[in-house]
Amino acid sequence: MKRIIFLVSLLLSVITMSANNDPQPAEQQKKVKGLKIDRIEPTDWFVGMKNPTLQLMVYGKGIAKVTDVTTDYAGVRVDSVVRLDSPNYLLVYLNLSGAQPGTMTLNFIHQSSNIKFSYQLKAREMSGDKRQGFDISDVLYLLMPDRFAQGPNHNPQIKGMRQYKEDRTAPSLRHGGDLEGLRQHLDYFNELGVTALWFTPILENDSPDMMETYSTYHGYACTNYYRVDPRFGTNEQYRQLIDEAHAKGLKVVMDMIFNHCGFEHPWTLDMPSKDWLNLPEWLEQSGGSSDPRATDFKQTSYKLTPVLDPYASDFDKKETVEGWFVSTMPDLNQRNPHLMRYLIQNSKWWIETAGIDGIRMDTYPYAYREPMAEWMKELDEEYPNFNTVGETWVSQPAYTATWQKDSKLSDQNSYLKTVMDFSFQEKLDSAKHEETDAWWRGMNRLYNSFCYDYLYPNPSSVMAFIDNHDTDRFLGNERDTLALKQALALLLTVKRIPQLYYGTEILMNGTKEVTDGYVRKDFPGGFPGDTHNCFTEAGRSKAENDMFRWTSRLLHWRQGNETIIRGMQKQFIPYNGIYVIARSWHNNVVLTILNGTTREAVMDIVRYAEVIRKTKRAKDVLTGRYYDLTHDIRLRPRQTLVLDYQQDLTE
């Protein structure tokens, strides 16, 4: 049966390969004496970049046979023409240091013939330093476009795409969410109170997925780095969505993947050079099957420690970095300078073309450190106020801190401004099931994680979360609102960039025990025929409304709150089961108070005198109730308080 699946997949790839080359418009296609230009990437470019070099990747049968490439466009110089191992690719390096916006004609010379190609050079909308990325003042809302909402004119079968099936009853097949559906619900995000949207990848993932084993609804198997997946919409619709999000005060973060691509990417079907992929011999051994495990597939160990381990063996390092993430995602070799230049340009192109406000880089440590640092350094030089967060999935703070820009723990600067705090997620996930004791369990886990913040060059630029698309949902298969409120109160008040996962605010739950699809369910009300509509107050249940209002109140209070954004953080060792974190800015103080036990507990005010001083009362932002700070506070089991007050500084 497996062999039949492999052969069907291969046949589909061959049949539709030409349909997925996504060529330039018809008038741009030229052919001379057996040579053909199918497309050029980037599809267009921008003048005025600090780095004037532009790499053009030319696709076309036999295109490497051209003898020269010229242009007489003012301010543009052809620096070099690079031929790779495959005759069907050509790299042209241009210098645009003196170029102005306009249409440039490129001449591809072959013997006595000349292929002319028009290429657009555009003016930038703004200089790079004007682009503002996300930071601690934001709250990111992570969602999966396929699972969030569907627009009214959705087409369930896009012509030219490899075979796929939309089936909302199947947890791991496409469900039909799209960009138009997202656009129509932008007001929901404003009502909730988040300030930035992170979509899992929206780029083309053109793999056959009639069966759940091969589905790429998640977006992490890219087959075209310059094209929005037509099942989600078009490049123009993506830009429209971002423009409208900006008009509503929402930023948009783009999910990118430099570590691997999709098996059906043209680079896999016809490798530009022998070292374009890591361990390409495994691809060759597969005989074209979309599952190299049919031969001698080598998968990454998923263990990231060898990348930084001073005692790591070469074997372990190679297995981590060069092994493929999964069999259907070939591993890219970032040490190939031409490939890395392509990827660097691609990130810049999306910033300039779509106006994105940040990048989330998938599987960051699985790629080679040196080239990724070069990418981050160049991006930082061009866009000094932009931000990128890298997925660094190890739960030890020392490991995570080493990846942050300017870390003194590493002999190599990563230039990566933001890293993901998996320690926070893991410790909180354990603490919610435990009683907070006098030493290690419960909220002590969080205390013992934050105490290592001295390792981070910038703790305010660390992203924290309680769950995401790769973990069990925080609620698991339950709806424990007390635990959830404690988690959210902590997440939204500590010195971190917070990230929420879609649906948490309306009690969506699920685990990965059977398949990831159960933590990636459809948002209720986002699809035609849904009878349960959680986008509106009237459509939500009482419990869902209570959680939504509670979360929204906290989120709106957080917006522009200087104490949370810029304030000093001080934590107190959990005592009598109670964990307290204080944030202070000038004379304003916020106390996050968590009873980490299932019993009533008393908060001894004397222990916290240094942050209370002579202050007499404080307002709980979650309920509006005022608390007397001259007396001990009695807390219900698992109760959460967020007290906001002006500290009395008089002597």
N, C-alpha and C positions, 0 to 999 in steps of 0.2 A: 504493500500500500504506500509506504514511504517513497519507494522508487517512482511510483505513478505520480505522486504529488510533485516530486522533484522535476519530472519530465514536463508535467503540465505547466509548472512555474517557468521553466526554461522556454517552452514554446510561447507562452504569453509574452515573455520578455522580448523574444525575437520578432514576434508579430507586431508588437507595438513600439519597438525601439525608435523607429523613425518618427512616430507620432509624438514622442516625448522629448525630441531634441529642442522643442520650443524655439524655432528659428526666429531671426529678425523678420520684420515685415517683408512681404513678397518682393517689393521694389528694391530691397537691400540684398537680395540673393543674386550672386553672380557665379557664372561657371565658364571656364575656359579650358578647352582641350583636356577634359577629364578631371580638372581641378574644380572644387566647389567650396564656397563658403556657406556653411549652414547657419552659423551664428557667431557672434563675438561677445565675449564677456570681459568687463562689465558692458551692459547694453548701452550705456552712455556714461559720461563722467563730468566732473566739475573742476573749473579752473580756480586758481587761488589757494590751493592746498599748500601747507608748509612743505610737504614732501612732493616735489614736482614730478616724480616718477609715476608713470601709468603703465601697468602691464595689461596688454590685450591678449586674451586667450582665444585663438581662432580655431573653430571647429569646422572640419570639412574633409571630405574624402580626398586624400592625396595632397592636401594643402601644404605639407612640408616641402613639396617639390619646388615651391616658388624660390627664385634666386635672390630676390630683393624686395624690400618694402620701402616705399618713399611717400613723402607728402610735401606739398609746398605751402602748407598752412602756416601763416605767420606766427612765430613764437613757439613752434613745435619742432622738435628734433627727434629723429629715430636714432636711439642709442644702440640698440642691438636687436637681432632677430635670432631666436633660439629654436632649434629643431630638437624634438624629443624622440624617444624610441618609437613611438607610433607615428606613422606618416600622416595621420589624420588630425594632428594638432600642430599649431604654430604659435609661439609666444613672441609678441612684438613689444619691446620696451621703448616707451616714448618719454621725452622730457618736455613738460608743459610750462616751464618756468616763465616764458614770455607770452603765453597764449591768452587770448580773449575769448569770450563766449561766441559760439558760431558752429557752422557745419564744416567739418574737416573731411577732405577726400583722401583716402588711403589708396595707394597704388600697389597692388600685389603683382609683381613682375615674374612671368614665367616664359623663358626663352624670348620670343618676339611678341608675346601676348601680354595683356595688362588687365587685371581685374580691378575695377574701381569700386570702392565701398565708401559710402557716406557715414560719418560718425559724428554724433552730436556732443559738443562741449558746452556745458551749461554754467550759468552764473549761480553762485551759492545764495541761498536765502539769507544767510547771516554768517558771520565769521564763527569759527569753532569755539572761541571763548564765550560766545553768547549763549551757547546751548547749556542748559541747566539740567543736571541729572537728578535722580532721586537721592534722598538722604534721610537722616533720622527724623526730620519733620514729616515724613510721609508714612503712610501705612499701605503696603502692597497687598493687593487682592489677587491671588493666584487662581486661575480658572483654565479649564480645557475647552477650547472652542467647539469641539465636536460634541460636548456634553452640556453646554450651557443654554443655548437658545438658537432657534431656527427662524430665519426670515420668511416672509409670506411667499416669496417667489423662488423658493429653494428647488433646485433641480437634483433629483436623487441619482441621476445617471449622467455623468459628464462625458460627452463624446471625446474619444481619443485617450481616455484614461484606461489603464489596465483594469482587468475585471475586479470589481469590488461589490460589496453588498451593504446596504444600510438596513440594519435590523436592531431596533431598540430593545428587543427581548434578549439579545445576545450581549452579555457583559463586555466582550472583547471585540466586537465588530463596530463599524462606524454607525453612529446614531443620527448624523445629519445636522448637527449644529453648524452655524456659519457666522461670518462677520456681520452680515446684515442683522442677524438675530441679536448679536452683541450691541450693535449700534442702537437698536431700538430700545435697549434697556440701560442706557447710560445714566438716566435719571435715578435708577435704582441704586447705583453706586454712590451718587450724591446723597440720596436719602439715608443710606447706611452710614456714610461718613468716611469711607476710605478715600485715598488721594492718588493712588497709582494702580494700574492694572498690569499684571504680568500674565500673558497668555503662554501656554505651552506652544511649541513651534507651529507656525502657520505656513511654513514653506512647503512646496510640493513634496509629497511622499507618495510617489506613483509606483506602488508595489501591489501585486495582485493579492487581495485579501478577502476571498470568498469564504475562507475558513479562519477561525479565531486564532489559530497558530501563527498565521502570517499577517494579521491585521496591523496596520500602522496608523490607526486613528490617533495615536498619541503624538505623532509628528516627529519622532526622533530618528527617522530613517530618510533623510533628505535626498531627493533625486534631482533637485534644481535649486541652487542657492540664490537665484535671482527671480524666482517666481513664487507668488502666493499659490498655495494649492487651490486649483479651480473649484474644488468641492467646498472650500471656504469662501471663495470669492476671487477678486482680481487685485492686482497691485494698486489700482486706482481706488478700489473700495477700502483697502487697508489704509491708504493715505486719508481718505475721507473720514474713516472711523477715528483715526488719530486726531485729525483737525477738529472734529466735533468733541472728542474727549478733552482736548486742550481748551476749547471754548467753555467747557463745563468745569474747568479746573482740575482735570484728571491727567496724570502722566501715563505713558505707555512704555512698558519694558518688554523688549523682544528677546525671546529664548533662542539662542544659537548653539550650534554643535560643531566644534572644530575637531573633535576626537575621531568621529566616524561619519560615514554617509550611508545612504541606502544601497542595498545590493543592486537595485536597478538603475543606479546613477550611471551615465555614460562612461565615467572613469572606471567603473568596474567592468562594464561590457567591453571596453577598449581602453586599457590603461595607458595614460599619456607616456609614462616612463616606468621602467621596471621597479623603481623605488618610490612610486607615487603612494603605494599602500604599504603598510607594515606586513611582513610575512606573506608576500604575494603568491608564494608557492602553494599556499593552502587554497588560494582561489583557483590556481591552475589545476591542482589535483582534483578539485570538485567537478571539473568537466563542465562548468557553466551552471551547475545546480545552484539554486538559491539557498541551499543548506549544505555548506561544506562539511558538515558532520558525516556526510555520506562517505568521506574519505578520512582525513586526519585533521579535523577542525581543531584549532588551538584557541581556546577562550581565555580571556583575562582571568586572573585569579580573584579579581575584585578586591584584593587586599592592597590598600594604598600605602601602608606603612613602608614598604621597600623603597618608595620614591625618596623618602627623607631619612630612612634608617642608616646611620653611619656604618653599620655592620652588615648591611644587606648584601646578599650574593648577587652576582650578575644575572644568574638564572632567574631569581625572583623578580629583579627589576624588569628584566625583559618580558617576563610573563605578565606583569602588571600593565606595562605601558604598550607593549606591542601585540599582546593577545587581543583578539576581537571581542567587543563588548557582548554581542550575540552573533550567531551565525549569519544573520541577515543584515548585519551592519559592518561592512569592511572598515578596518582601522586605517585612518589616514596617517601618513608619515610627515609630521610637521617639520622634520629636519630637511626635507626637500625645500630649498629656498623658493622655488617657483610656486609650489603649492602654498607655502605660507604667505607669499606675497598676494596670491589669489584670495586667501581667506581674510587677510588684513584689509584689502581693498573692499571685499564684500561687506564687512562690518561698517566701513566708512560710507559705502554706497547707501546702505539702509538708513544710516543716520541722516544723510543729506536728502535722500529721496523721500523717505516716509516721515521724517521728523521724530523718530523714536527718542525717548528720554532716558534710556538705559538699556543695558544688555545683561541677561542672565546667561552665563556660559555653563552648559551642561558638562558633567564628568570632567571637571577641570584638571585634576592631578593625573588623569589617565593619559593626557597628551604630554609631549616632551616639554620640560620646564623652560629651557632656554628660548625656543621660538615663541612660546606663549608669553614670556616676559618681554620679548621684543615687540610683540603685538600690543601688549598693554602700555608699554613705554611710548610707542608711536601714537596710540590713541590718546594717551594723556597729554602728549605734546600738542596734538591737534585740537583736542577738546578738554581743556584742563578742568572744567566744571562738570563734565559728564561722569557717569558712574557705571561700573560693571561689577556684578556679583558673581563669584565663581562657586560652583557646587563642590564643596570639599567635605565629603562624607566620611569623616572620622570623628568620633565623639570625645577625643581628648583635646582640651583647649590648647595645649602646647603645639600639637600638630596643626590645628586650624590657624593659630596665630602666626606660625611660620610662613604661611602663604600670603599674609597681608602685606601690602606695600610698606617698605621701609622697616621690615622686621629685623631686629638684631639677632634673631635666632637662626638666620640663614646667611650663608655667604653669597647668596644671589638674591637680588631684589626682584620680586615678582611684579611690582608695579600694580598689583591687583588691589583696588581700594577696599572692596567689600568681600567678606567671606561669610559662609553660612554656619550658624552655631548649632551643629548637630548635638553638641553636649547638652545644650538647653533642652532640646526636644527629647532626648533620651532620658535625662534626669527627671524631667517633668512627667514623662510617661510612666516612669517607675513610681514617682512620689504619689501620684493620684491613687494608687492602690494600697498605700502604706499609712501607718500611723507615724507622725513625726515624733521621734524619740529624742534622747539627749545627745545623740552622737551622729549617726550616719544615715538613718532612714528618713523617709518623707521629705519635708522641705529642707532638711540638712543637705540633701543632694544638690539642691539649687544653690544654697549658700556655698557649698564646697566647690561649685563650678565657677561662680562669680568671683570667688577669691583669687582666681588665677587671671583676672583681667589685666594684671600688670604685664602679662606676656604680650598683649595686643598693642601695637603702635597707636591704634585708634579704636577703642571699644565702641565709640558712637557710630562707627562704620562697620559694625558686625550685624548680620541679619539673623534675627531669631524667629522661630515659628513653633507651633505646637503640633502641626501635621502638614503634610503636603501630598502630592499625587503619587509619591513613591512609598509612603508609609501607611500603616493603619490610620484611619481617622481617629482623632483624639477620643471620641465617644465610644469607639469600638462598636459593639453591637448593642450598646445601652444608650440611655439618654440621661446621664448623670449631670444635671445642670450645675450642681454645687461645685463639682470638680472642674467643669468647663469654665465657670465664672472665675474661679481662682486662677486658672491657667491664663485666661484672657486678661485679667486684671494685672497679672505679673508681666505678661508679654507687652502690654500697652503702656506700662509705666517705667520699665527699667531702661537703662542706657543701651538701647539696641534699635536697629531698624526693624519694625515688626512686619511680619507677613502672615496674612490670613489665607485660609484655603476655602474656596467657594462652598457655600452651604453651611458652614459652621454656625453662622448666625441664625440659621433656622433648623438647627439640630440634625443636620445630615450625618449619618453614621455609616459604619461598614468596616470590614477587615479584608486583608489580602489573602486570607487562609486558602481560598479556592482560586481566585484570580484577582489581578489588580483592578479589573473592571468594577469590583464591588466597592472600591473606594473612589471610583470615578463615575458615579451614577449621574443621571440627568438632573439638572436643576428643575424642581417641580414648577410647571407653568411655562417652561421655555419652548415647548413643542406643541404643534397642532394636536388637538385631541386631549391634552392634559386637563383633567378635571380638578386637579389640585394645583393652585396657582400661588406660589410663595413670593411672587413679585409684588403682590398687593396685600394690604392689611386684611381686607375682606376674605382673601383666599387662604390665609394662614390660619392654623389652629391656634387655640389660646396659648398653648405651650410654645409654639413657634413665634407667635407675636411677642410673648413675654421675653424670649431670648433675643429676638431681633431688637426690641426697644432697649433692652439692657445694653446690648453691644453697641447700638447706634448712639446711645447717650454717652457712653465712654469714648467712642471714636470722635464724636463732635467736640466733646470737652478737650480731647487731646490736640485737635487741630490748632496750630499756632501757639500752643502752650509752651512758653519759654522755659518753664521749670522742667518740663519733660524733655524738651529739645536740647537745652543747653545746661541744665542744672547738674550740680555735683551729686554723686550717688554715694550713699552710706548704707551698709546693711548691718543688721544685728543678728548674732548667733541665735537660732531658734531656741526659745525658752518657754517651758511649759507648753510645748507644741505650737507656739505662735512664732511666725516668721514675719519680720518687719523690714521693709526697705524704705529709706527716706531719700527723696530728691529735693534739692534746695537751690533756689536762684534768688540772689539778694535776700529779701526777708520772706519770700514765699516758700512754703514747704508742702510737699505731697507725701503722705505716709500710705504705703500699701501694706495692709495688715491681713495676714492669712492665718486662720486657725487650721493647722494641718492635722487635726485629729477629728475623730467622730464623736467626741464628747465636748461638753461645754468647757470653756477655758477662760481664765482671767488674765488680761493684759496688765502687767504691773507698770503703771505709768512712770514710776521712778527710774526704771531701766532706760527710759527713752528721753530723760530730761534734757539731754544736750540738743535734741532737735525740737523739743516742745518749749523749753524755757518757761516764760511766764504766760504763755498763751493759754487762754481759758476754754476756748471751744473751737471746733473745726467741723466743716460740712462734709458729709459723705457724698461724693459726686454721683454715686450709684443710686442713691435713694432720696437725696435732698435733706436727710435728717441731720441734725446737729448733735455732736457728741461733746460732753464735758471732759476736758483734758486735765482737770484738777483731781479727777478720781479715776481709779482703775476701771477698765472697760471689760464688761462681761461679753464673751463671744459665743454665739451658737455653734454647734458642730459644723465644721467646714465653712464657717462664715467668712465673707470677704468684705473688707472696708477699703475705700480709697479716700482718705481724708485730706482736704485741701484747706490751707489756712495761712494767714499772715502771721509770721513769728513775731512775738513781742520781744524786741531787742533792748528795751529799756533796762537800766541797771537799778 
